[in-house]
Amino acid sequence: MIPGIIIAGTSSGSGKTTIATGIMAALSQDHTVQAFKVGPDFIDPTHHTAITNRASRNLDTYMMGEQGVIVSFNHAASDADIAVVEGVMGLFDGLEGELASTAHVAKTLHLPVILVVDAKGMGQSAAAVINGYASFDPQLSLSGIILNRVGSPRHTNIITEALRKAHIDIPVIGAVPKNPQIHTPSRHLGLHMAYETTASSEAQLARIIREHVDLEQLLEIAKTADTQETAVEKEELASQVRDVNIGIAFDESFCFYYQDTFDHLRRYAQLEFFSPMKEELPDVDGLYLGGGYPELYAEALSKSSSREQIKKAACNGMPIYGECGALLYLGKTLEVDHNTYSMCGVFDAQSKMTQHLQALGYTNAHTINDNILTKKGAILLGHEFHYSTTSCEHDQHFAYKMKRGKGVSEGFDGLIYERALASYTHIHPSNTPFNRFIEQCKKYKRE
């Protein structure tokens, strides 16, 4: 049995990220904490990882399926003292119902839920809100309440007394006061990455949580997790011959990756991380570029020697796979704030950053042309989130037809050139393993 909790919120903006990371920081001082994030978020897990010194994982029942969530949870948390899962949006907010919601993950893993309630501007009404969340889904174990942004001890007493009178038997295990100093800067794709924040802010969060949350009671609640029911035996993987080298673009401009993807690739390949901004393309048999912020470093990327090297490698048939931000980099040009920068030119495509969100949400892509990742007929479940637009020639070959999501152009996604593939769609290996990509890398090595 793995002790664990899910930190959920009544809505986005309730403070669950602050509370969750504060709890991770406070518990990590005395315990081995395994962190998780519900949903496809790339940024929050970097903060979790920095705090706990263990790689945080995503739990997404849309992209991974319930079984994928169970496997990832059990494998990552098996040697931890406690698992702390940060939820997404409001507790019950999912895709066309509960799919991919925090509640869905909580029920899949049989974890108790700690509900963060933004108490600012509410007295007895907070009790009514809590009562509604407690009664909405009887299958859910709502086991504790943390009041956030309370104004005073009297404010807290008003709410706890209202809960008592209403016979709502859920303990209030914390009341965190308003603190304008607790703030993580954000930009167009979300919070700043962990490397852009300071350790002092984590220490401050830990101190606040220790002062205002009953961690002993929280640990007792975590022990009520019934994860044994969903436990999955660890896969006994056959020894793999890792005779192929895959380059991973990893720096400030390309930093959106799932830890599960790295683990999956390492079963079959040696991984070599490098910075396209600062280093030359290493001697590898394939290349994977994730999403990130190429628009913030467009000038540096345009001047890097790896830009031409990547184009030459693509022309020579090297398998190259890119997601979202990598699509902008692998195209011909990228326009940012009315300045146009030359990119790799692997694809005859032009991208432009806009001031408005262009796409956000889960995707369902049907493969219409064989490519280095999937064969015709395969279905990819992923997500997209970008402020850019990309235009390309009408004769461009696409890998996917979007049944859900926007993609690059007119419902199509996945630009194809030789053995290169780039799309706005992000994927997870639970749904779309990289096995075909790895085989293509091995084939390229033999040629």
Secondary structure in CASP SS format (residue, H / E / C, confidence):
PFRMAT SS
TARGET T0000
AUTHOR 0000-0000-0000
METHOD secondary structure of the structure
MODEL  1
M C 1.00
I C 1.00
P C 1.00
G E 1.00
I E 1.00
I E 1.00
I E 1.00
A E 1.00
G E 1.00
T C 1.00
S C 1.00
S C 1.00
G C 1.00
S C 1.00
G C 1.00
K H 1.00
T H 1.00
T H 1.00
I H 1.00
A H 1.00
T H 1.00
G H 1.00
I H 1.00
M H 1.00
A H 1.00
A H 1.00
L H 1.00
S H 1.00
Q C 1.00
D C 1.00
H C 1.00
T C 1.00
V E 1.00
Q E 1.00
A E 1.00
F E 1.00
K E 1.00
V E 1.00
G C 1.00
P C 1.00
D C 1.00
F C 1.00
I C 1.00
D H 1.00
P H 1.00
T H 1.00
H H 1.00
H H 1.00
T H 1.00
A H 1.00
I H 1.00
T H 1.00
N C 1.00
R C 1.00
A C 1.00
S C 1.00
R E 1.00
N E 1.00
L E 1.00
D C 1.00
T C 1.00
Y C 1.00
M C 1.00
M C 1.00
G H 1.00
E H 1.00
Q H 1.00
G H 1.00
V H 1.00
I H 1.00
V H 1.00
S H 1.00
F H 1.00
N H 1.00
H H 1.00
A H 1.00
A H 1.00
S C 1.00
D C 1.00
A C 1.00
D C 1.00
I E 1.00
A E 1.00
V E 1.00
V E 1.00
E E 1.00
G E 1.00
V E 1.00
M E 1.00
G E 1.00
L C 1.00
F C 1.00
D C 1.00
G C 1.00
L E 1.00
E C 1.00
G C 1.00
E C 1.00
L E 1.00
A C 1.00
S C 1.00
T H 1.00
A H 1.00
H H 1.00
V H 1.00
A H 1.00
K H 1.00
T H 1.00
L H 1.00
H C 1.00
L C 1.00
P C 1.00
V E 1.00
I E 1.00
L E 1.00
V E 1.00
V E 1.00
D E 1.00
A C 1.00
K C 1.00
G C 1.00
M C 1.00
G C 1.00
Q C 1.00
S H 1.00
A H 1.00
A H 1.00
A H 1.00
V H 1.00
I H 1.00
N H 1.00
G H 1.00
Y H 1.00
A H 1.00
S H 1.00
F H 1.00
D C 1.00
P C 1.00
Q C 1.00
L C 1.00
S C 1.00
L E 1.00
S E 1.00
G E 1.00
I E 1.00
I E 1.00
L E 1.00
N E 1.00
R E 1.00
V E 1.00
G C 1.00
S C 1.00
P H 1.00
R H 1.00
H H 1.00
T H 1.00
N H 1.00
I H 1.00
I H 1.00
T H 1.00
E H 1.00
A H 1.00
L H 1.00
R H 1.00
K H 1.00
A C 1.00
H C 1.00
I C 1.00
D C 1.00
I C 1.00
P C 1.00
V E 1.00
I E 1.00
G E 1.00
A E 1.00
V E 1.00
P E 1.00
K C 1.00
N C 1.00
P C 1.00
Q C 1.00
I C 1.00
H C 1.00
T C 1.00
P C 1.00
S E 1.00
R E 1.00
H C 1.00
L C 1.00
G E 1.00
L E 1.00
H C 1.00
M C 1.00
A H 1.00
Y H 1.00
E H 1.00
T C 1.00
T C 1.00
A H 1.00
S H 1.00
S H 1.00
E H 1.00
A H 1.00
Q H 1.00
L H 1.00
A H 1.00
R H 1.00
I H 1.00
I H 1.00
R H 1.00
E H 1.00
H H 1.00
V E 1.00
D C 1.00
L H 1.00
E H 1.00
Q H 1.00
L H 1.00
L H 1.00
E H 1.00
I H 1.00
A H 1.00
K C 1.00
T C 1.00
A C 1.00
D C 1.00
T H 1.00
Q H 1.00
E H 1.00
T H 1.00
A C 1.00
V C 1.00
E C 1.00
K C 1.00
E C 1.00
E C 1.00
L C 1.00
A C 1.00
S C 1.00
Q C 1.00
V C 1.00
R C 1.00
D C 1.00
V C 1.00
N E 1.00
I E 1.00
G E 1.00
I E 1.00
A E 1.00
F C 1.00
D C 1.00
E C 1.00
S C 1.00
F E 1.00
C E 1.00
F E 1.00
Y C 1.00
Y C 1.00
Q H 1.00
D H 1.00
T H 1.00
F H 1.00
D H 1.00
H H 1.00
L H 1.00
R H 1.00
R C 1.00
Y C 1.00
A C 1.00
Q E 1.00
L E 1.00
E E 1.00
F E 1.00
F E 1.00
S C 1.00
P C 1.00
M C 1.00
K C 1.00
E C 1.00
E C 1.00
L C 1.00
P C 1.00
D C 1.00
V C 1.00
D C 1.00
G E 1.00
L E 1.00
Y E 1.00
L E 1.00
G C 1.00
G E 1.00
G E 1.00
Y C 1.00
P H 1.00
E H 1.00
L H 1.00
Y H 1.00
A H 1.00
E H 1.00
A H 1.00
L H 1.00
S H 1.00
K H 1.00
S C 1.00
S C 1.00
S H 1.00
R H 1.00
E H 1.00
Q H 1.00
I H 1.00
K H 1.00
K H 1.00
A H 1.00
A H 1.00
C H 1.00
N C 1.00
G C 1.00
M C 1.00
P C 1.00
I E 1.00
Y E 1.00
G E 1.00
E E 1.00
C C 1.00
G H 1.00
A H 1.00
L H 1.00
L H 1.00
Y H 1.00
L H 1.00
G C 1.00
K C 1.00
T E 1.00
L E 1.00
E E 1.00
V E 1.00
D C 1.00
H C 1.00
N E 1.00
T E 1.00
Y E 1.00
S E 1.00
M C 1.00
C C 1.00
G C 1.00
V C 1.00
F C 1.00
D C 1.00
A E 1.00
Q E 1.00
S E 1.00
K E 1.00
M E 1.00
T C 1.00
Q C 1.00
H C 1.00
L C 1.00
Q C 1.00
A E 1.00
L E 1.00
G E 1.00
Y E 1.00
T E 1.00
N E 1.00
A E 1.00
H E 1.00
T E 1.00
I C 1.00
N C 1.00
D C 1.00
N C 1.00
I C 1.00
L C 1.00
T C 1.00
K C 1.00
K C 1.00
G C 1.00
A C 1.00
I E 1.00
L E 1.00
L E 1.00
G E 1.00
H E 1.00
E E 1.00
F E 1.00
H E 1.00
Y C 1.00
S E 1.00
T E 1.00
T E 1.00
S E 1.00
C E 1.00
E C 1.00
H C 1.00
D C 1.00
Q C 1.00
H C 1.00
F E 1.00
A E 1.00
Y E 1.00
K E 1.00
M E 1.00
K E 1.00
R E 1.00
G C 1.00
K C 1.00
G C 1.00
V C 1.00
S E 1.00
E C 1.00
G C 1.00
F E 1.00
D E 1.00
G E 1.00
L E 1.00
I E 1.00
Y E 1.00
E C 1.00
R C 1.00
A E 1.00
L E 1.00
A E 1.00
S E 1.00
Y C 1.00
T C 1.00
H E 1.00
I C 1.00
H C 1.00
P C 1.00
S C 1.00
N C 1.00
T C 1.00
P C 1.00
F C 1.00
N H 1.00
R H 1.00
F H 1.00
I H 1.00
E H 1.00
Q H 1.00
C H 1.00
K H 1.00
K H 1.00
Y H 1.00
K H 1.00
R H 1.00
E C 1.00
END
